[in-house]
Amino acid sequence: MDPEEADVTQLLADIRSGDPAAMSHLMGRVYEPLRAMAGRCFRSHPDGHTLQPTELVHEVFLRMTGKTDAQWHDRAHFLAVCATVMRDILVDHARRRRALKRGGGMQRVTLAGNAAKMEDFDALDLDNVLTRLAAVDERQAKIVEYRFFAGMTISEAAHALGVSARTVNDDWAMARAWISAQLSKER
């Protein structure tokens, strides 16, 4: 385990043991990796998105700080949980933007990957299809969540899931194909 990961793992243990200062120290340690994840995530969103990467990370911090019963095991697990929180924030943001009282309008995004690009789709449509994918293959759904909503790399997602990069790459390709087919059916 590298020193950075060991330090974060110790801070997570301190949080579990009730140290009130540990969360603040943890956020200082993971801010840059989370900011990088958010930046990668926003590269697949269209220009003019009203939520910025820094705002997304700050919102993640606010939501994570409120989790007093969290059982994060290590840095990878913590970042994986942050990816799920990012997904929730982005979907909530898209719902608010779609709401009629706010002028409606759907937010179009693309699911970019190493292979062919998927056509544009609505973030809420993706969330619905991703929920269905989780019922079929939970790991593939997590990979899409980590790669798309949190902007994790293949190796980061592999580490978070405890599988090989090759497995993530294969599942990522299969999940994109499945999601594309489901979105096409809905149109």
N, CA, C and O of each residue as an XYZ file, in Angstrom:
748
protein
N       0.852     -1.164      0.000
C       0.000      0.000      0.000
C       0.905      1.237      0.000
O       1.837      1.335      0.798
N       0.614      2.185     -0.915
C       1.456      3.378     -0.967
C       1.140      4.295      0.227
O       0.088      4.159      0.852
N       2.039      5.216      0.536
C       1.856      6.064      1.727
C       0.566      6.887      1.697
O      -0.086      7.060      2.727
N       0.202      7.389      0.526
C      -1.032      8.190      0.409
C      -2.254      7.339      0.747
O      -3.133      7.767      1.494
N      -2.297      6.133      0.190
C      -3.424      5.236      0.467
C      -3.448      4.824      1.941
O      -4.517      4.745      2.546
N      -2.285      4.565      2.511
C      -2.212      4.200      3.929
C      -2.696      5.349      4.804
O      -3.395      5.128      5.793
N      -2.327      6.575      4.443
C      -2.753      7.747      5.200
C      -4.274      7.908      5.149
O      -4.910      8.166      6.171
N      -4.851      7.755      3.955
C      -6.300      7.869      3.802
C      -7.002      6.743      4.553
O      -8.020      6.972      5.206
N      -6.464      5.537      4.465
C      -7.053      4.405      5.175
C      -7.041      4.650      6.685
O      -8.008      4.316      7.371
N      -5.975      5.220      7.200
C      -5.907      5.546      8.625
C      -6.936      6.617      8.989
O      -7.585      6.523     10.032
N      -7.089      7.627      8.144
C      -8.096      8.664      8.404
C      -9.504      8.063      8.411
O     -10.345      8.462      9.216
N      -9.759      7.116      7.526
C     -11.073      6.453      7.500
C     -11.297      5.670      8.792
O     -12.403      5.659      9.333
N     -10.250      5.019      9.280
C     -10.353      4.306     10.565
C     -10.613      5.302     11.689
O     -11.398      5.022     12.595
N      -9.963      6.462     11.638
C     -10.181      7.501     12.646
C     -11.623      8.007     12.618
O     -12.205      8.283     13.667
N     -12.195      8.129     11.430
C     -13.599      8.557     11.300
C     -14.498      7.512     11.943
O     -15.420      7.852     12.685
N     -14.229      6.233     11.659
C     -15.046      5.157     12.248
C     -14.950      5.148     13.772
O     -15.900      4.782     14.464
N     -13.795      5.554     14.278
C     -13.635      5.553     15.737
C     -14.150      6.840     16.390
O     -14.081      6.991     17.609
N     -14.665      7.763     15.575
C     -15.315      8.947     16.128
C     -14.464     10.199     16.210
O     -14.878     11.166     16.850
N     -13.303     10.225     15.596
C     -12.444     11.413     15.609
C     -13.093     12.512     14.772
O     -13.222     12.361     13.557
N     -13.505     13.622     15.402
C     -14.213     14.676     14.665
C     -13.338     15.419     13.654
O     -13.869     15.955     12.681
N     -12.048     15.469     13.841
C     -11.162     16.182     12.923
C     -10.775     15.336     11.715
O     -10.281     15.874     10.724
N     -10.987     14.035     11.775
C     -10.533     13.136     10.714
C     -11.209     13.425      9.377
O     -10.554     13.344      8.339
N     -12.500     13.760      9.370
C     -13.209     14.028      8.112
C     -12.601     15.241      7.414
O     -12.428     15.231      6.195
N     -12.282     16.261      8.159
C     -11.670     17.447      7.571
C     -10.315     17.103      6.951
O     -10.010     17.540      5.841
N      -9.514     16.333      7.655
C      -8.214     15.917      7.129
C      -8.391     15.030      5.888
O      -7.645     15.148      4.917
N      -9.390     14.145      5.941
C      -9.648     13.265      4.805
C      -9.997     14.080      3.563
O      -9.474     13.823      2.479
N     -10.869     15.048      3.722
C     -11.276     15.850      2.574
C     -10.091     16.590      1.972
O     -10.017     16.760      0.755
N      -9.165     17.030      2.816
C      -7.952     17.657      2.303
C      -7.117     16.692      1.482
O      -6.501     17.087      0.492
N      -7.093     15.437      1.884
C      -6.301     14.412      1.184
C      -6.918     13.978     -0.140
O      -6.197     13.659     -1.085
N      -8.252     13.962     -0.215
C      -8.904     13.436     -1.421
C      -9.474     14.531     -2.320
O     -10.078     14.224     -3.348
N      -9.296     15.799     -1.954
C      -9.865     16.879     -2.760
C      -9.356     16.824     -4.201
O     -10.154     16.826     -5.138
N      -8.059     16.776     -4.382
C      -7.494     16.798     -5.744
C      -7.918     15.583     -6.574
O      -8.292     15.752     -7.734
N      -7.873     14.355     -6.018
C      -8.365     13.223     -6.818
C      -9.855     13.352     -7.183
O     -10.258     12.993     -8.289
N     -10.661     13.861     -6.253
C     -12.078     14.054     -6.551
C     -12.273     15.140     -7.596
O     -13.119     15.007     -8.480
N     -11.503     16.203     -7.501
C     -11.592     17.300     -8.474
C     -11.200     16.791     -9.855
O     -11.810     17.170    -10.854
N     -10.192     15.939     -9.915
C      -9.781     15.354    -11.194
C     -10.878     14.442    -11.744
O     -11.150     14.456    -12.945
N     -11.509     13.648    -10.872
C     -12.611     12.784    -11.302
C     -13.747     13.628    -11.872
O     -14.286     13.314    -12.933
N     -14.106     14.695    -11.170
C     -15.198     15.562    -11.623
C     -14.838     16.222    -12.948
O     -15.687     16.348    -13.830
N     -13.594     16.640    -13.091
C     -13.160     17.242    -14.351
C     -13.277     16.282    -15.516
O     -13.731     16.661    -16.596
N     -12.867     15.031    -15.301
C     -12.997     14.014    -16.351
C     -14.458     13.751    -16.668
O     -14.825     13.548    -17.826
N     -15.277     13.756    -15.650
C     -16.713     13.527    -15.835
C     -17.317     14.620    -16.709
O     -18.113     14.335    -17.604
N     -16.942     15.862    -16.453
C     -17.536     16.974    -17.181
C     -17.038     17.084    -18.616
O     -17.650     17.785    -19.421
N     -15.955     16.417    -18.953
C     -15.508     16.421    -20.344
C     -16.526     15.754    -21.251
O     -16.583     16.058    -22.443
N     -17.336     14.844    -20.703
C     -18.342     14.160    -21.516
C     -19.680     14.879    -21.513
O     -20.618     14.447    -22.183
N     -19.778     15.972    -20.766
C     -20.998     16.762    -20.757
C     -20.894     17.897    -21.766
O     -19.789     18.328    -22.096
N     -22.019     18.385    -22.257
C     -21.971     19.463    -23.246
C     -21.480     20.767    -22.626
O     -21.565     20.976    -21.415
N     -20.965     21.639    -23.494
C     -20.563     22.962    -23.024
C     -21.790     23.688    -22.488
O     -22.912     23.437    -22.927
N     -21.570     24.579    -21.547
C     -22.675     25.345    -20.991
C     -23.385     24.654    -19.852
O     -24.419     25.140    -19.393
N     -22.865     23.539    -19.381
C     -23.467     22.857    -18.233
C     -23.413     23.816    -17.058
O     -22.382     24.445    -16.820
N     -24.501     23.934    -16.325
C     -24.568     24.930    -15.254
C     -23.898     24.494    -13.963
O     -23.681     25.323    -13.079
N     -23.570     23.239    -13.830
C     -22.857     22.750    -12.649
C     -21.393     22.563    -13.044
O     -21.100     21.962    -14.077
N     -20.491     23.068    -12.238
C     -19.066     23.006    -12.533
C     -18.398     21.926    -11.677
O     -18.927     21.564    -10.627
N     -17.251     21.408    -12.106
C     -16.567     20.355    -11.345
C     -16.292     20.727     -9.884
O     -16.483     19.903     -8.990
N     -15.851     21.940     -9.643
C     -15.565     22.348     -8.262
C     -16.832     22.343     -7.417
O     -16.807     21.923     -6.260
N     -17.938     22.806     -7.988
C     -19.205     22.782     -7.268
C     -19.632     21.346     -6.969
O     -20.149     21.052     -5.891
N     -19.411     20.464     -7.929
C     -19.765     19.061     -7.740
C     -18.973     18.460     -6.584
O     -19.540     17.762     -5.743
N     -17.685     18.719     -6.535
C     -16.842     18.188     -5.458
C     -17.284     18.754     -4.114
O     -17.342     18.021     -3.126
N     -17.594     20.036     -4.062
C     -18.035     20.636     -2.806
C     -19.362     20.036     -2.339
O     -19.566     19.813     -1.146
N     -20.254     19.778     -3.286
C     -21.520     19.135     -2.932
C     -21.282     17.706     -2.430
O     -21.942     17.256     -1.493
N     -20.348     17.005     -3.049
C     -19.990     15.660     -2.575
C     -19.499     15.755     -1.133
O     -19.911     14.962     -0.286
N     -18.623     16.716     -0.847
C     -18.109     16.890      0.514
C     -19.248     17.118      1.500
O     -19.271     16.529      2.581
N     -20.191     17.975      1.121
C     -21.316     18.252      2.022
C     -22.113     16.989      2.320
O     -22.478     16.733      3.468
N     -22.379     16.213      1.294
C     -23.162     14.988      1.498
C     -22.375     13.920      2.255
O     -22.939     13.193      3.073
N     -21.081     13.825      1.984
C     -20.267     12.810      2.649
C     -20.044     13.161      4.119
O     -19.973     12.269      4.964
N     -19.935     14.432      4.424
C     -19.723     14.853      5.806
C     -20.911     14.467      6.680
O     -20.747     14.207      7.872
N     -22.089     14.429      6.101
C     -23.281     14.078      6.860
C     -23.420     12.594      7.149
O     -24.334     12.197      7.871
N     -22.550     11.775      6.613
C     -22.630     10.318      6.810
C     -21.852      9.935      8.073
O     -20.645      9.695      8.033
N     -22.567      9.887      9.175
C     -21.903      9.588     10.443
C     -21.721      8.088     10.672
O     -20.903      7.683     11.497
N     -22.471      7.270      9.953
C     -22.380      5.819     10.153
C     -21.608      5.133      9.023
O     -21.739      3.926      8.821
N     -20.819      5.892      8.304
C     -20.109      5.360      7.142
C     -19.094      4.294      7.546
O     -18.448      4.393      8.589
N     -18.970      3.290      6.711
C     -18.021      2.196      6.948
C     -17.083      2.067      5.758
O     -16.974      0.989      5.175
N     -16.405      3.148      5.390
C     -15.478      3.114      4.271
C     -14.242      2.318      4.671
O     -13.702      2.495      5.763
N     -13.803      1.443      3.778
C     -12.697      0.539      4.096
C     -11.329      1.116      3.754
O     -10.386      1.010      4.537
N     -11.233      1.725      2.579
C      -9.950      2.255      2.127
C     -10.210      3.379      1.131
O     -11.359      3.732      0.862
N      -9.138      3.932      0.591
C      -9.249      5.069     -0.333
C     -10.113      4.717     -1.549
O     -10.972      5.505     -1.944
N      -9.893      3.553     -2.138
C     -10.657      3.141     -3.317
C     -12.142      3.027     -2.991
O     -12.985      3.456     -3.779
N     -12.464      2.457     -1.848
C     -13.860      2.318     -1.452
C     -14.480      3.696     -1.221
O     -15.613      3.942     -1.635
N     -13.749      4.590     -0.565
C     -14.248      5.940     -0.330
C     -14.513      6.659     -1.651
O     -15.556      7.293     -1.812
N     -13.571      6.563     -2.603
C     -13.763      7.218     -3.897
C     -14.922      6.587     -4.675
O     -15.624      7.280     -5.411
N     -15.122      5.291     -4.514
C     -16.258      4.630     -5.165
C     -17.574      5.150     -4.599
O     -18.524      5.378     -5.347
N     -17.634      5.336     -3.294
C     -18.842      5.906     -2.677
C     -19.041      7.340     -3.179
O     -20.168      7.759     -3.442
N     -17.952      8.079     -3.309
C     -18.037      9.444     -3.846
C     -18.590      9.431     -5.270
O     -19.332     10.337     -5.651
N     -18.239      8.416     -6.060
C     -18.760      8.296     -7.418
C     -20.278      8.141     -7.403
O     -20.978      8.744     -8.217
N     -20.777      7.337     -6.485
C     -22.220      7.162     -6.355
C     -22.885      8.476     -5.954
O     -23.947      8.824     -6.471
N     -22.266      9.193     -5.045
C     -22.801     10.492     -4.613
C     -22.782     11.469     -5.792
O     -23.728     12.236     -5.972
N     -21.713     11.446     -6.595
C     -21.659     12.316     -7.777
C     -22.812     12.009     -8.724
O     -23.447     12.916     -9.263
N     -23.072     10.725     -8.919
C     -24.200     10.340     -9.786
C     -25.492     10.931     -9.241
O     -26.266     11.525     -9.992
N     -25.730     10.775     -7.955
C     -26.946     11.298     -7.347
C     -27.061     12.809     -7.548
O     -28.133     13.319     -7.874
N     -25.956     13.516     -7.353
C     -25.960     14.965     -7.500
C     -26.266     15.359     -8.943
O     -27.087     16.244     -9.187
N     -25.606     14.702     -9.897
C     -25.823     15.032    -11.303
C     -27.248     14.721    -11.749
O     -27.841     15.479    -12.516
N     -27.790     13.620    -11.276
C     -29.169     13.275    -11.627
C     -30.139     14.259    -10.979
O     -31.088     14.702    -11.625
N     -29.917     14.603     -9.723
C     -30.762     15.605     -9.065
C     -30.704     16.934     -9.811
O     -31.725     17.596     -9.999
N     -29.515     17.314    -10.227
C     -29.332     18.557    -10.972
C     -30.116     18.512    -12.288
O     -30.782     19.480    -12.653
N     -30.030     17.383    -12.995
C     -30.764     17.242    -14.253
C     -32.267     17.281    -14.019
O     -33.003     17.863    -14.816
N     -32.727     16.672    -12.939
C     -34.168     16.719    -12.623
C     -34.627     18.149    -12.368
O     -35.681     18.572    -12.842
N     -33.820     18.883    -11.612
C     -34.192     20.281    -11.344
C     -34.242     21.093    -12.633
O     -35.135     21.920    -12.821
N     -33.293     20.856    -13.506
C     -33.259     21.605    -14.770
C     -34.434     21.240    -15.668
O     -34.915     22.065    -16.444
N     -34.891     19.995    -15.555
C     -35.995     19.546    -16.392
C     -37.341     20.029    -15.858
O     -38.311     20.117    -16.611
N     -37.404     20.335    -14.587
C     -38.673     20.702    -13.958
C     -39.342     21.850    -14.710
O     -38.688     22.826    -15.077
N     -40.621     21.730    -14.931
C     -41.362     22.738    -15.682
C     -41.303     24.114    -15.031
O     -41.249     25.128    -15.727
N     -41.314     24.156    -13.707
C     -41.298     25.460    -13.044
C     -39.980     26.194    -13.273
O     -39.886     27.395    -13.020
N     -38.982     25.491    -13.742
C     -37.680     26.111    -14.022
C     -37.459     26.256    -15.517
O     -36.340     26.525    -15.955
N     -38.507     26.083    -16.301
C     -38.356     26.262    -17.738
C     -38.143     24.980    -18.506
O     -38.060     25.007    -19.734
N     -38.051     23.857    -17.818
C     -37.912     22.573    -18.490
C     -36.651     22.471    -19.325
O     -35.650     23.131    -19.049
N     -36.713     21.649    -20.330
C     -35.549     21.449    -21.200
C     -34.686     20.324    -20.685
O     -34.335     20.305    -19.505
N     -34.339     19.391    -21.540
C     -33.515     18.267    -21.117
C     -32.046     18.589    -21.306
O     -31.670     19.324    -22.219
N     -31.227     18.035    -20.439
C     -29.771     18.176    -20.533
C     -29.236     17.000    -21.318
O     -29.395     15.857    -20.889
N     -28.612     17.241    -22.443
C     -28.054     16.178    -23.264
C     -26.598     15.956    -22.893
O     -25.834     16.908    -22.734
N     -26.220     14.695    -22.759
C     -24.844     14.339    -22.447
C     -24.448     13.154    -23.316
O     -25.309     12.504    -23.910
N     -23.174     12.872    -23.395
C     -22.714     11.710    -24.144
C     -21.957     10.788    -23.211
O     -21.337     11.232    -22.244
N     -22.014      9.522    -23.505
C     -21.266      8.524    -22.738
C     -20.028      8.202    -23.554
O     -20.060      7.367    -24.458
N     -18.934      8.881    -23.220
C     -17.713      8.726    -23.998
C     -16.910      7.559    -23.453
O     -16.928      7.289    -22.252
N     -16.227      6.889    -24.314
C     -15.398      5.786    -23.866
C     -14.233      5.595    -24.802
O     -13.986      6.417    -25.684
N     -13.522      4.515    -24.607
C     -12.376      4.240    -25.464
C     -12.819      3.728    -26.828
O     -12.070      3.814    -27.801
N     -14.018      3.204    -26.897
C     -14.531      2.691    -28.161
C     -15.463      3.732    -28.781
O     -15.340      4.927    -28.512
N     -16.379      3.274    -29.598
C     -17.283      4.186    -30.286
C     -18.140      4.965    -29.302
O     -18.513      4.467    -28.239
N     -18.443      6.200    -29.684
C     -19.253      7.062    -28.835
C     -20.717      6.668    -28.942
O     -21.204      6.323    -30.019
N     -21.402      6.723    -27.827
C     -22.834      6.497    -27.862
C     -23.500      7.789    -28.283
O     -22.938      8.869    -28.106
N     -24.690      7.685    -28.837
C     -25.402      8.886    -29.230
C     -25.795      9.680    -27.992
O     -25.758      9.161    -26.877
N     -26.168     10.928    -28.190
C     -26.575     11.773    -27.079
C     -27.829     11.205    -26.418
O     -28.664     10.577    -27.070
N     -27.941     11.435    -25.127
C     -29.104     10.987    -24.386
C     -29.269     11.876    -23.178
O     -28.366     12.640    -22.839
N     -30.395     11.788    -22.534
C     -30.696     12.573    -21.359
C     -30.137     11.869    -20.124
O     -30.212     10.645    -20.019
N     -29.572     12.646    -19.181
C     -28.973     12.067    -17.970
C     -30.002     11.294    -17.154
O     -29.668     10.290    -16.525
N     -31.245     11.752    -17.160
C     -32.285     11.032    -16.416
C     -32.619      9.712    -17.090
O     -32.878      8.716    -16.414
N     -32.616      9.699    -18.421
C     -32.828      8.433    -19.133
C     -31.721      7.446    -18.781
O     -31.982      6.266    -18.545
N     -30.484      7.936    -18.749
C     -29.366      7.064    -18.381
C     -29.548      6.522    -16.972
O     -29.317      5.338    -16.728
N     -29.956      7.372    -16.048
C     -30.157      6.923    -14.679
C     -31.198      5.799    -14.623
O     -31.000      4.813    -13.914
N     -32.289      5.937    -15.355
C     -33.323      4.898    -15.377
C     -32.799      3.590    -15.983
O     -33.050      2.509    -15.452
N     -32.074      3.699    -17.090
C     -31.528      2.509    -17.730
C     -30.449      1.882    -16.850
O     -30.340      0.658    -16.770
N     -29.662      2.714    -16.198
C     -28.606      2.211    -15.323
C     -29.195      1.447    -14.134
O     -28.613      0.460    -13.683
N     -30.313      1.885    -13.640
C     -30.991      1.171    -12.558
C     -31.425     -0.212    -13.041
O     -31.313     -1.192    -12.305
N     -31.917     -0.290    -14.269
C     -32.304     -1.594    -14.830
C     -31.076     -2.468    -15.067
O     -31.123     -3.677    -14.837
N     -29.981     -1.869    -15.523
C     -28.750     -2.637    -15.731
C     -28.259     -3.223    -14.412
O     -27.770     -4.353    -14.383
N     -28.382     -2.475    -13.326
C     -27.939     -2.962    -12.013
C     -28.675     -4.242    -11.625
O     -28.118     -5.103    -10.944
N     -29.927     -4.361    -12.060
C     -30.688     -5.576    -11.766
C     -30.167     -6.763    -12.574
O     -30.297     -7.910    -12.146
N     -29.579     -6.494    -13.736
C     -29.050     -7.540    -14.601
C     -27.594     -7.854    -14.255
O     -27.212     -9.017    -14.131
N     -26.788     -6.798    -14.100
C     -25.363     -6.971    -13.815
C     -24.892     -5.769    -12.992
O     -24.602     -4.701    -13.530
N     -24.827     -5.968    -11.699
C     -24.497     -4.872    -10.787
C     -23.099     -4.307    -11.038
O     -22.897     -3.097    -10.945
N     -22.136     -5.170    -11.355
C     -20.771     -4.680    -11.579
C     -20.713     -3.780    -12.807
O     -20.056     -2.739    -12.781
N     -21.394     -4.170    -13.882
C     -21.409     -3.324    -15.074
C     -22.044     -1.972    -14.770
O     -21.569     -0.939    -15.240
N     -23.108     -1.980    -13.990
C     -23.755     -0.718    -13.627
C     -22.814      0.158    -12.808
O     -22.755      1.370    -13.016
N     -22.081     -0.447    -11.882
C     -21.113      0.307    -11.077
C     -20.015      0.888    -11.961
O     -19.582      2.022    -11.754
N     -19.569      0.118    -12.940
C     -18.527      0.600    -13.843
C     -19.018      1.822    -14.615
O     -18.292      2.808    -14.744
N     -20.227      1.762    -15.121
C     -20.778      2.923    -15.834
C     -20.877      4.110    -14.882
O     -20.528      5.233    -15.246
N     -21.346      3.864    -13.676
C     -21.449      4.929    -12.679
C     -20.084      5.550    -12.406
O     -19.945      6.773    -12.395
N     -19.095      4.724    -12.189
C     -17.744      5.216    -11.890
C     -17.139      5.944    -13.083
O     -16.546      7.012    -12.932
N     -17.290      5.361    -14.271
C     -16.668      5.953    -15.461
C     -17.413      7.202    -15.916
O     -16.784      8.217    -16.216
N     -18.726      7.147    -15.972
C     -19.488      8.266    -16.525
C     -19.750      9.363    -15.498
O     -19.422     10.526    -15.735
N     -20.332      9.006    -14.375
C     -20.727     10.028    -13.406
C     -19.548     10.549    -12.589
O     -19.559     11.707    -12.173
N     -18.544      9.731    -12.353
C     -17.404     10.185    -11.554
C     -16.140     10.367    -12.386
O     -15.133     10.854    -11.873
N     -16.172      9.987    -13.650
C     -15.025     10.192    -14.512
C     -13.805      9.364    -14.150
O     -12.682      9.737    -14.489
N     -14.008      8.234    -13.459
C     -12.870      7.383    -13.096
C     -12.245      6.769    -14.339
O     -12.923      6.516    -15.334
N     -10.958      6.539    -14.263
C     -10.270      5.819    -15.332
C     -10.574      4.329    -15.181
O     -11.140      3.890    -14.180
N     -10.187      3.573    -16.192
C     -10.361      2.113    -16.140
C      -9.631      1.551    -14.916
O     -10.184      0.728    -14.187
N      -8.398      1.993    -14.695
C      -7.627      1.443    -13.575
C      -8.207      1.863    -12.226
O      -8.181      1.077    -11.279
N      -8.731      3.088    -12.118
C      -9.360      3.510    -10.864
C     -10.614      2.694    -10.578
O     -10.850      2.283     -9.442
N     -11.411      2.464    -11.605
C     -12.624      1.654    -11.433
C     -12.254      0.214    -11.068
O     -12.902     -0.406    -10.224
N     -11.217     -0.306    -11.705
C     -10.775     -1.676    -11.400
C     -10.333     -1.781     -9.948
O     -10.677     -2.739     -9.256
N      -9.578     -0.805     -9.493
C      -9.119     -0.814     -8.099
C     -10.300     -0.718     -7.130
O     -10.346     -1.430     -6.127
N     -11.248      0.164     -7.436
C     -12.415      0.332     -6.566
C     -13.253     -0.937     -6.477
O     -13.832     -1.238     -5.433
N     -13.313     -1.681     -7.585
C     -14.119     -2.908     -7.616
C     -13.330     -4.155     -7.240
O     -13.915     -5.210     -6.995
N     -12.016     -4.042     -7.192
C     -11.197     -5.198     -6.853
C     -11.120     -6.221     -7.966
O     -11.020     -7.421     -7.711
N     -11.166     -5.742     -9.214
C     -11.052     -6.631    -10.370
C      -9.949     -6.089    -11.274
O      -9.391     -5.024    -11.015
N      -9.643     -6.824    -12.327
C      -8.588     -6.393    -13.242
C      -9.087     -5.283    -14.176
O     -10.287     -5.123    -14.398
N      -8.140     -4.534    -14.707
C      -8.474     -3.488    -15.674
C      -9.104     -4.110    -16.917
O      -9.996     -3.517    -17.522
N      -8.650     -5.289    -17.298
C      -9.218     -5.983    -18.460
C     -10.705     -6.299    -18.236
O     -11.526     -6.137    -19.139
N     -11.035     -6.751    -17.026
C     -12.434     -7.040    -16.695
C     -13.273     -5.776    -16.791
O     -14.368     -5.793    -17.353
N     -12.762     -4.687    -16.244
C     -13.494     -3.410    -16.312
C     -13.660     -2.983    -17.759
O     -14.744     -2.563    -18.165
N     -12.602     -3.087    -18.533
C     -12.669     -2.690    -19.938
C     -13.721     -3.501    -20.694
O     -14.510     -2.941    -21.455
N     -13.732     -4.815    -20.483
C     -14.716     -5.679    -21.145
C     -16.132     -5.352    -20.686
O     -17.041     -5.226    -21.506
N     -16.320     -5.214    -19.367
C     -17.649     -4.889    -18.838
C     -18.105     -3.510    -19.301
O     -19.288     -3.310    -19.575
N     -17.186     -2.564    -19.391
C     -17.493     -1.202    -19.844
C     -18.035     -1.255    -21.276
O     -19.029     -0.599    -21.585
N     -17.396     -2.022    -22.136
C     -17.850     -2.151    -23.521
C     -19.223     -2.813    -23.583
O     -20.102     -2.366    -24.320
N     -19.402     -3.878    -22.806
C     -20.695     -4.572    -22.803
C     -21.793     -3.681    -22.241
O     -22.905     -3.661    -22.769
N     -21.497     -2.953    -21.190
C     -22.502     -2.076    -20.576
C     -22.904     -0.959    -21.532
O     -24.086     -0.631    -21.639
N     -21.930     -0.371    -22.227
C     -22.252      0.696    -23.182
C     -23.159      0.175    -24.287
O     -24.107      0.850    -24.688
N     -22.871     -1.021    -24.777
C     -23.702     -1.611    -25.828
C     -25.116     -1.875    -25.313
O     -26.095     -1.599    -26.008
N     -25.222     -2.408    -24.098
C     -26.534     -2.709    -23.511
C     -27.330     -1.423    -23.302
O     -28.517     -1.357    -23.621
N     -26.665     -0.406    -22.764
C     -27.342      0.871    -22.514
C     -27.781      1.504    -23.818
O     -28.895      2.021    -23.911
N     -26.929      1.471    -24.820
C     -27.279      2.041    -26.116
C     -28.508      1.352    -26.695
O     -29.402      2.011    -27.226
N     -28.553      0.032    -26.595
C     -29.708     -0.724    -27.098
C     -30.971     -0.356    -26.323
O     -32.037     -0.187    -26.916
N     -30.857     -0.234    -25.014
C     -32.028      0.108    -24.206
C     -32.529      1.515    -24.520
O     -33.734      1.743    -24.619
N     -31.599      2.455    -24.675
C     -31.993      3.821    -25.000
C     -32.620      3.907    -26.389
O     -33.551      4.680    -26.614
N     -32.105      3.111    -27.306
C     -32.676      3.082    -28.661
C     -34.100      2.539    -28.638
O     -34.969      3.042    -29.349
N     -34.342      1.510    -27.819
C     -35.685      0.936    -27.704
C     -36.679      1.963    -27.175
O     -37.832      2.007    -27.605
N     -36.217      2.790    -26.236
C     -37.107      3.767    -25.612
C     -37.479      4.899    -26.554
O     -38.490      5.573    -26.356
N     -36.666      5.106    -27.573
C     -36.978      6.173    -28.528
C     -37.996      5.679    -29.468
O     -38.414      6.410    -30.366
